[in-house]
Amino acid sequence: MLSKISDPTRSRDVRLAHPRPNCALSSSRKVRRAFTIVELLVTLTIIALLTSIMMPGLRAARESAHRMVCTSNLRQIGLALYGYSALYGDQLPSTIFDDEGSAAAQEMMAINTGQAPIPNFAASADGLGWLVSPEVQLIENLHLLYCPCHRGNHSFSRYEDGWDPSAMERFYCNYHFIGDTDRETGAHRRLFMLAPEAAVVVDGMRDRADINHRYGTNTLRSDLSVRFWHDRQFRLRNAINMVEGDAPAPEYTYRELWKLFAKAE
């Protein structure tokens, strides 16, 4: 009987004599395992692979969004052209680069004459520049004349602070104007007499650096619709020369291109 009573007491005495080890001290002695170099390299490789898979999709989405902004710009330019036509007897904005002796289809991206090719000709607004000039001002936001896809030398930031219709420096936008004179017939173009599918304004094409979109160009037609002319064969890029000295393509090349743009899908 005494032995049974004393057993629990003896067990308690043993526990008191040998206390449990300190848990904090024991855990601090454990080795914390980190990433190995192999695991880190594998992780970085997976991240790089996923990024490379996603980037084309992100670029395509950005291009699509920018093309929509470009389409909106052209529609507003079209409304302004109709306003100009209503004010000035159905005429399109005048441009010196359609005049005899100064015909230069490649300069139809210019919005002022700059150092004009005709002696004693006063520098003034020209082409699409009339739409934003103080005399007419059918477009108040100069930004509408610039495409967000433009990667050439004629960005909005380059001209926004110094735009002046009478400046001797020539200013360019990102859109190409067909002009107010039909170079084949010599007749003045009247907006309401143009065929509905006739292209009036397209993306810039002074040289290859001015082509805004990779696989074609937006086209504003005389009926105010905007169509995208698909160019998977790079016919536009091949037609516009990019030679030393920034020399543009000859005038007849532009006449042929405008005919192609009328067939925009």
C-alpha positions as CSV (number, residue, x, y, z in Angstrom):
1,M,0.0,0.0,0.0
2,L,2.8,2.4,0.9
3,S,4.6,1.6,-2.3
4,K,1.6,2.5,-4.5
5,I,1.2,5.8,-2.8
6,S,4.8,6.7,-3.1
7,D,5.1,5.9,-6.9
8,P,3.4,9.1,-8.1
9,T,5.3,11.2,-5.6
10,R,8.5,9.6,-6.8
11,S,7.6,10.4,-10.5
12,R,6.9,14.0,-9.6
13,D,10.3,14.3,-7.8
14,V,12.0,12.9,-10.9
15,R,10.4,15.5,-13.2
16,L,11.3,18.3,-10.9
17,A,14.9,17.1,-10.7
18,H,15.1,17.0,-14.5
19,P,13.2,20.0,-16.0
20,R,12.3,20.2,-19.6
21,P,14.8,21.9,-21.9
22,N,14.2,25.6,-22.8
23,C,12.1,25.6,-26.0
24,A,13.4,29.0,-27.1
25,L,17.0,27.9,-26.7
26,S,16.2,24.7,-28.6
27,S,14.5,26.4,-31.6
28,S,17.3,28.9,-31.9
29,R,19.7,26.1,-32.5
30,K,17.7,24.9,-35.5
31,V,19.2,25.6,-39.0
32,R,16.8,27.8,-41.1
33,R,17.0,26.5,-44.7
34,A,17.1,29.2,-47.5
35,F,16.7,29.0,-51.3
36,T,19.5,27.2,-53.1
37,I,21.1,28.8,-56.2
38,V,19.5,26.2,-58.3
39,E,16.0,26.9,-57.0
40,L,16.6,30.7,-57.5
41,L,17.7,30.2,-61.1
42,V,14.7,28.0,-61.8
43,T,12.3,30.6,-60.4
44,L,14.0,33.4,-62.4
45,T,13.8,31.3,-65.6
46,I,10.1,30.6,-65.1
47,I,9.4,34.4,-64.6
48,A,11.4,35.2,-67.7
49,L,9.5,32.6,-69.7
50,L,6.1,33.9,-68.5
51,T,7.1,37.4,-69.3
52,S,8.2,36.5,-72.9
53,I,4.8,34.7,-73.4
54,M,2.8,37.7,-72.2
55,M,4.7,40.5,-73.9
56,P,3.4,40.0,-77.4
57,G,-0.2,40.0,-76.1
58,L,0.5,43.2,-74.2
59,R,2.0,44.9,-77.2
60,A,-0.9,43.9,-79.4
61,A,-3.4,45.2,-76.8
62,R,-1.5,48.5,-76.6
63,E,-1.4,48.8,-80.4
64,S,-5.1,48.1,-80.6
65,A,-5.8,50.8,-78.0
66,H,-3.6,53.4,-79.7
67,R,-5.2,52.6,-83.1
68,M,-8.6,53.3,-81.5
69,V,-7.3,56.7,-80.4
70,C,-5.9,57.3,-83.9
71,T,-9.4,56.5,-85.4
72,S,-11.0,58.9,-83.0
73,N,-8.5,61.6,-84.0
74,L,-9.3,61.1,-87.7
75,R,-13.1,61.3,-87.1
76,Q,-12.7,64.6,-85.4
77,I,-10.4,65.9,-88.1
78,G,-13.1,64.8,-90.6
79,L,-15.8,66.8,-88.7
80,A,-13.5,69.8,-88.8
81,L,-12.9,69.4,-92.6
82,Y,-16.7,69.4,-93.1
83,G,-16.9,72.6,-91.0
84,Y,-14.1,74.2,-93.1
85,S,-15.9,73.1,-96.3
86,A,-19.1,74.7,-95.1
87,L,-17.3,78.0,-94.4
88,Y,-15.3,78.2,-97.6
89,G,-17.5,77.1,-100.4
90,D,-17.1,73.3,-100.3
91,Q,-13.3,73.7,-100.6
92,L,-10.8,71.6,-98.7
93,P,-8.1,73.5,-96.8
94,S,-5.6,75.1,-99.1
95,T,-2.0,74.0,-99.3
96,I,0.9,75.6,-101.0
97,F,2.3,72.1,-101.7
98,D,-0.4,71.6,-104.3
99,D,0.4,74.8,-106.2
100,E,2.2,74.7,-109.6
101,G,5.9,75.1,-109.1
102,S,5.8,74.0,-105.5
103,A,3.9,70.6,-105.7
104,A,5.4,68.4,-103.1
105,A,3.0,65.6,-102.0
106,Q,5.5,64.4,-99.4
107,E,5.0,67.7,-97.5
108,M,1.3,67.2,-97.0
109,M,2.1,66.3,-93.4
110,A,3.1,69.9,-92.8
111,I,0.7,72.1,-90.9
112,N,2.4,75.4,-91.9
113,T,4.5,76.4,-94.9
114,G,7.6,77.2,-93.0
115,Q,10.4,78.2,-95.3
116,A,8.2,78.1,-98.3
117,P,9.7,77.1,-101.7
118,I,8.3,80.2,-103.4
119,P,10.3,83.4,-103.0
120,N,8.7,86.2,-100.9
121,F,5.9,83.8,-99.8
122,A,4.7,84.7,-96.3
123,A,4.9,81.8,-93.8
124,S,1.4,80.7,-92.8
125,A,-0.8,77.8,-91.8
126,D,-1.1,75.1,-94.4
127,G,-3.2,72.1,-95.1
128,L,-4.6,70.6,-91.9
129,G,-2.9,73.4,-90.0
130,W,-5.8,75.7,-91.1
131,L,-8.0,73.7,-88.8
132,V,-6.1,74.7,-85.7
133,S,-5.0,78.2,-86.9
134,P,-6.2,81.3,-85.0
135,E,-8.1,82.4,-88.1
136,V,-10.3,79.3,-88.3
137,Q,-9.7,77.2,-85.2
138,L,-12.1,74.4,-85.9
139,I,-9.9,72.1,-83.8
140,E,-8.8,73.6,-80.4
141,N,-6.6,70.7,-79.3
142,L,-3.4,70.4,-81.3
143,H,-3.0,66.9,-79.8
144,L,-5.7,65.6,-82.2
145,L,-3.2,65.9,-85.1
146,Y,-0.8,63.5,-83.5
147,C,-1.1,59.7,-83.4
148,P,-0.1,57.9,-80.1
149,C,1.6,55.2,-82.2
150,H,4.0,57.6,-83.9
151,R,7.7,56.7,-83.4
152,G,9.4,59.1,-85.8
153,N,10.8,62.6,-85.5
154,H,7.4,64.5,-85.5
155,S,6.0,63.9,-82.0
156,F,3.5,66.1,-80.3
157,S,6.0,67.0,-77.5
158,R,8.3,68.4,-80.2
159,Y,5.8,71.0,-81.4
160,E,3.3,71.6,-78.6
161,D,5.2,74.6,-77.1
162,G,6.3,76.3,-80.3
163,W,3.4,76.0,-82.7
164,D,3.2,79.2,-84.7
165,P,1.5,79.3,-88.2
166,S,3.8,82.1,-89.2
167,A,7.0,80.4,-88.0
168,M,9.8,80.0,-90.6
169,E,10.4,76.5,-89.2
170,R,8.2,73.9,-90.8
171,F,5.9,72.0,-88.4
172,Y,4.6,68.6,-89.0
173,C,1.7,66.6,-87.7
174,N,1.3,62.8,-87.9
175,Y,-1.4,62.7,-90.6
176,H,-1.1,63.1,-94.3
177,F,-3.5,65.3,-96.2
178,I,-4.5,64.6,-99.8
179,G,-4.6,68.3,-100.7
180,D,-7.1,70.6,-102.3
181,T,-6.0,70.1,-105.9
182,D,-6.3,66.9,-108.0
183,R,-2.8,66.7,-109.5
184,E,-4.0,64.6,-112.4
185,T,-6.8,66.9,-113.6
186,G,-5.7,70.2,-112.1
187,A,-9.2,70.8,-110.6
188,H,-9.9,71.9,-107.1
189,R,-11.3,69.1,-104.9
190,R,-14.7,69.8,-103.4
191,L,-15.4,67.6,-100.4
192,F,-19.1,67.0,-101.2
193,M,-18.2,65.9,-104.8
194,L,-15.7,63.3,-103.8
195,A,-16.6,59.6,-104.0
196,P,-17.6,58.3,-100.5
197,E,-14.7,55.8,-100.5
198,A,-12.2,58.5,-101.5
199,A,-9.4,58.8,-98.8
200,V,-8.9,62.4,-97.6
201,V,-6.5,62.0,-94.7
202,V,-4.3,59.0,-93.8
203,D,-1.5,58.3,-91.3
204,G,1.8,60.0,-92.0
205,M,4.0,58.8,-94.9
206,R,6.6,61.4,-95.5
207,D,9.2,58.7,-94.8
208,R,9.2,55.3,-93.2
209,A,9.7,56.7,-89.7
210,D,6.4,58.6,-90.1
211,I,4.3,55.5,-90.7
212,N,2.3,55.1,-87.5
213,H,1.1,51.5,-87.7
214,R,3.0,48.4,-88.5
215,Y,0.5,46.6,-90.7
216,G,-1.3,49.3,-92.5
217,T,-2.8,52.8,-92.1
218,N,-6.0,54.4,-90.9
219,T,-7.9,56.2,-93.7
220,L,-10.4,58.9,-93.3
221,R,-12.9,58.8,-96.2
222,S,-15.0,61.7,-97.5
223,D,-18.1,60.1,-96.0
224,L,-16.4,60.6,-92.5
225,S,-15.9,56.8,-92.1
226,V,-12.5,55.6,-90.9
227,R,-11.2,52.3,-92.3
228,F,-8.0,50.5,-91.8
229,W,-6.0,49.7,-94.9
230,H,-4.3,46.4,-94.2
231,D,-0.8,46.1,-95.5
232,R,0.7,42.7,-94.6
233,Q,3.0,42.9,-97.6
234,F,4.5,46.2,-96.5
235,R,3.6,47.9,-99.8
236,L,3.5,51.3,-98.1
237,R,6.9,50.9,-96.4
238,N,8.4,49.7,-99.7
239,A,6.9,52.6,-101.6
240,I,8.2,55.3,-99.3
241,N,11.9,55.6,-99.6
242,M,14.2,56.3,-96.7
243,V,17.4,57.4,-98.1
244,E,20.3,59.5,-96.8
245,G,19.3,63.1,-96.3
246,D,15.6,62.2,-95.4
247,A,14.6,62.4,-99.1
248,P,11.0,61.3,-99.5
249,A,9.5,59.3,-102.3
250,P,8.6,61.1,-105.7
251,E,5.1,62.6,-106.1
252,Y,3.8,59.9,-108.5
253,T,4.3,57.3,-105.7
254,Y,1.8,59.2,-103.5
255,R,-0.8,59.4,-106.3
256,E,-0.7,55.6,-106.6
257,L,-0.9,55.2,-102.8
258,W,-4.0,57.3,-102.5
259,K,-5.7,55.1,-105.1
260,L,-4.8,52.0,-103.0
261,F,-6.2,53.7,-99.8
262,A,-9.6,54.1,-101.5
263,K,-9.8,50.2,-101.3
264,A,-9.3,50.1,-97.5
265,E,-11.1,47.1,-96.0
